[in-house]
Amino acid sequence: MKRLILFYDGPCILCNFWIQKLCRWDKNDRLQFSSLDSPFAKDFFKKHPSHLLAIDSILTWDHEEAYETEAQAVFRILKYLGGLWRFFLIFQLVPTLWANRLYRFVAARRYRWFGKYDLCPLPEKRYAHKFL
């Protein structure tokens, strides 16, 4: 299985919390991460433009130019983690419209609820190989 690139909001405290969790849970190194404001992401989206950048969401890319956002991106991440994480794929039975509305509800309030860093924090050294 190819690696999945996860583009995220670097200054977002909630986003960084989950990225650190994913680093720990990704025992097979199937996930790679890039802050949306990183030089890698800026260069990447010049070469692979996407209208999905306008959506306030994480964005995944599977090396075949298949982008996913919001709830679909979360489900893709769970598939890549594998193992017992696949159990949570049962939530794919929730209509996509509802799942995305829940995602957007939290996304719209994340800075107010959790705060924001001035700059994207550096990853822990043991996970640095996962960041682009």
C-alpha positions as a Markdown table, in Angstrom:
| # | Residue | x | y | z |
|---|---|---|---|---|
| 1 | Met | 0.0 | 0.0 | 0.0 |
| 2 | Lys | 1.3 | 3.4 | -0.9 |
| 3 | Arg | 1.7 | 6.1 | 1.7 |
| 4 | Leu | -1.2 | 8.5 | 2.2 |
| 5 | Ile | -0.3 | 12.2 | 2.5 |
| 6 | Leu | -2.3 | 14.1 | 5.0 |
| 7 | Phe | -2.3 | 17.9 | 4.6 |
| 8 | Tyr | -3.5 | 19.7 | 7.7 |
| 9 | Asp | -3.8 | 23.2 | 9.3 |
| 10 | Gly | -0.4 | 23.6 | 10.9 |
| 11 | Pro | -1.2 | 26.4 | 13.4 |
| 12 | Cys | -4.4 | 24.6 | 14.6 |
| 13 | Ile | -3.8 | 23.1 | 18.1 |
| 14 | Leu | -6.6 | 20.5 | 17.6 |
| 15 | Cys | -5.2 | 19.4 | 14.3 |
| 16 | Asn | -1.7 | 19.1 | 15.7 |
| 17 | Phe | -3.0 | 17.0 | 18.6 |
| 18 | Trp | -4.5 | 14.5 | 16.2 |
| 19 | Ile | -1.4 | 14.5 | 14.0 |
| 20 | Gln | 0.7 | 13.5 | 17.0 |
| 21 | Lys | -1.8 | 10.7 | 17.8 |
| 22 | Leu | -1.7 | 9.5 | 14.3 |
| 23 | Cys | 2.1 | 9.4 | 14.4 |
| 24 | Arg | 2.0 | 7.1 | 17.4 |
| 25 | Trp | -0.8 | 4.9 | 16.0 |
| 26 | Asp | 0.8 | 4.6 | 12.5 |
| 27 | Lys | 3.1 | 1.6 | 13.3 |
| 28 | Asn | 3.6 | 0.7 | 9.7 |
| 29 | Asp | 4.6 | 4.2 | 8.5 |
| 30 | Arg | 1.8 | 4.4 | 6.0 |
| 31 | Leu | 1.0 | 8.1 | 6.7 |
| 32 | Gln | 2.9 | 11.2 | 5.8 |
| 33 | Phe | 2.1 | 14.7 | 7.0 |
| 34 | Ser | 2.4 | 18.2 | 5.6 |
| 35 | Ser | 1.1 | 21.4 | 7.0 |
| 36 | Leu | -0.9 | 23.3 | 4.4 |
| 37 | Asp | 1.4 | 26.3 | 4.7 |
| 38 | Ser | 4.7 | 24.3 | 4.4 |
| 39 | Pro | 7.0 | 24.8 | 1.4 |
| 40 | Phe | 6.3 | 21.2 | 0.4 |
| 41 | Ala | 2.5 | 21.7 | 0.3 |
| 42 | Lys | 2.8 | 25.0 | -1.6 |
| 43 | Asp | 5.0 | 23.3 | -4.2 |
| 44 | Phe | 2.8 | 20.2 | -4.3 |
| 45 | Phe | -0.4 | 22.2 | -5.0 |
| 46 | Lys | 1.3 | 24.1 | -7.8 |
| 47 | Lys | 1.9 | 20.8 | -9.5 |
| 48 | His | -1.3 | 19.2 | -8.4 |
| 49 | Pro | -4.0 | 21.9 | -8.2 |
| 50 | Ser | -7.1 | 21.2 | -6.3 |
| 51 | His | -10.3 | 23.2 | -5.8 |
| 52 | Leu | -10.6 | 21.4 | -2.5 |
| 53 | Leu | -8.0 | 23.7 | -0.9 |
| 54 | Ala | -10.9 | 26.2 | -0.4 |
| 55 | Ile | -12.6 | 23.8 | 2.0 |
| 56 | Asp | -11.7 | 24.2 | 5.6 |
| 57 | Ser | -10.7 | 20.6 | 6.1 |
| 58 | Ile | -7.9 | 18.1 | 6.2 |
| 59 | Leu | -7.0 | 16.9 | 2.7 |
| 60 | Thr | -5.6 | 13.5 | 1.9 |
| 61 | Trp | -3.8 | 12.4 | -1.3 |
| 62 | Asp | -3.1 | 8.8 | -2.2 |
| 63 | His | -0.5 | 9.3 | -4.9 |
| 64 | Glu | -3.0 | 8.7 | -7.7 |
| 65 | Glu | -4.4 | 12.3 | -7.6 |
| 66 | Ala | -7.4 | 11.2 | -5.6 |
| 67 | Tyr | -8.1 | 13.8 | -3.0 |
| 68 | Glu | -10.5 | 13.4 | -0.1 |
| 69 | Thr | -11.6 | 15.9 | 2.6 |
| 70 | Glu | -13.7 | 16.0 | 5.7 |
| 71 | Ala | -15.3 | 12.7 | 6.8 |
| 72 | Gln | -14.1 | 10.8 | 3.7 |
| 73 | Ala | -10.5 | 11.8 | 4.6 |
| 74 | Val | -11.0 | 10.5 | 8.2 |
| 75 | Phe | -12.3 | 7.2 | 6.8 |
| 76 | Arg | -9.3 | 6.9 | 4.4 |
| 77 | Ile | -6.9 | 7.5 | 7.3 |
| 78 | Leu | -8.6 | 4.7 | 9.3 |
| 79 | Lys | -8.2 | 2.4 | 6.4 |
| 80 | Tyr | -4.5 | 3.2 | 6.2 |
| 81 | Leu | -4.0 | 2.6 | 9.9 |
| 82 | Gly | -5.6 | -0.8 | 9.5 |
| 83 | Gly | -6.0 | -3.3 | 12.4 |
| 84 | Leu | -8.6 | -2.5 | 15.0 |
| 85 | Trp | -9.0 | 1.0 | 13.6 |
| 86 | Arg | -11.0 | -0.5 | 10.8 |
| 87 | Phe | -13.8 | -1.1 | 13.3 |
| 88 | Phe | -14.5 | 2.7 | 13.2 |
| 89 | Leu | -15.3 | 2.4 | 9.5 |
| 90 | Ile | -18.8 | 1.4 | 10.7 |
| 91 | Phe | -19.4 | 5.1 | 10.9 |
| 92 | Gln | -19.4 | 5.2 | 7.1 |
| 93 | Leu | -23.0 | 4.0 | 7.4 |
| 94 | Val | -23.8 | 7.5 | 8.7 |
| 95 | Pro | -24.9 | 9.6 | 5.6 |
| 96 | Thr | -22.0 | 11.5 | 4.2 |
| 97 | Leu | -24.0 | 14.8 | 4.5 |
| 98 | Trp | -24.4 | 14.3 | 8.2 |
| 99 | Ala | -20.8 | 13.2 | 8.8 |
| 100 | Asn | -19.5 | 16.2 | 6.9 |
| 101 | Arg | -21.8 | 18.6 | 8.7 |
| 102 | Leu | -20.4 | 17.3 | 12.0 |
| 103 | Tyr | -16.8 | 17.7 | 10.7 |
| 104 | Arg | -17.6 | 21.3 | 9.5 |
| 105 | Phe | -19.2 | 22.1 | 12.9 |
| 106 | Val | -16.1 | 21.3 | 14.8 |
| 107 | Ala | -13.8 | 22.8 | 12.1 |
| 108 | Ala | -15.6 | 26.1 | 12.3 |
| 109 | Arg | -15.1 | 26.3 | 16.0 |
| 110 | Arg | -11.7 | 24.7 | 16.5 |
| 111 | Tyr | -9.7 | 27.9 | 17.0 |
| 112 | Arg | -12.3 | 29.2 | 19.5 |
| 113 | Trp | -12.4 | 26.0 | 21.5 |
| 114 | Phe | -8.8 | 24.8 | 21.3 |
| 115 | Gly | -6.7 | 27.8 | 20.2 |
| 116 | Lys | -4.1 | 28.4 | 17.5 |
| 117 | Tyr | -0.3 | 28.4 | 17.4 |
| 118 | Asp | 1.5 | 31.4 | 16.0 |
| 119 | Leu | 3.6 | 28.9 | 13.9 |
| 120 | Cys | 3.2 | 25.3 | 13.1 |
| 121 | Pro | 5.1 | 23.3 | 15.8 |
| 122 | Leu | 8.0 | 21.0 | 14.8 |
| 123 | Pro | 7.3 | 17.3 | 15.0 |
| 124 | Glu | 8.9 | 15.1 | 17.7 |
| 125 | Lys | 12.3 | 13.9 | 16.4 |
| 126 | Arg | 11.2 | 10.2 | 16.4 |
| 127 | Tyr | 8.4 | 11.1 | 13.9 |
| 128 | Ala | 10.3 | 13.6 | 11.8 |
| 129 | His | 10.6 | 11.1 | 8.9 |
| 130 | Lys | 6.8 | 11.2 | 8.5 |
| 131 | Phe | 6.7 | 14.9 | 7.8 |
| 132 | Leu | 7.2 | 16.4 | 4.3 |
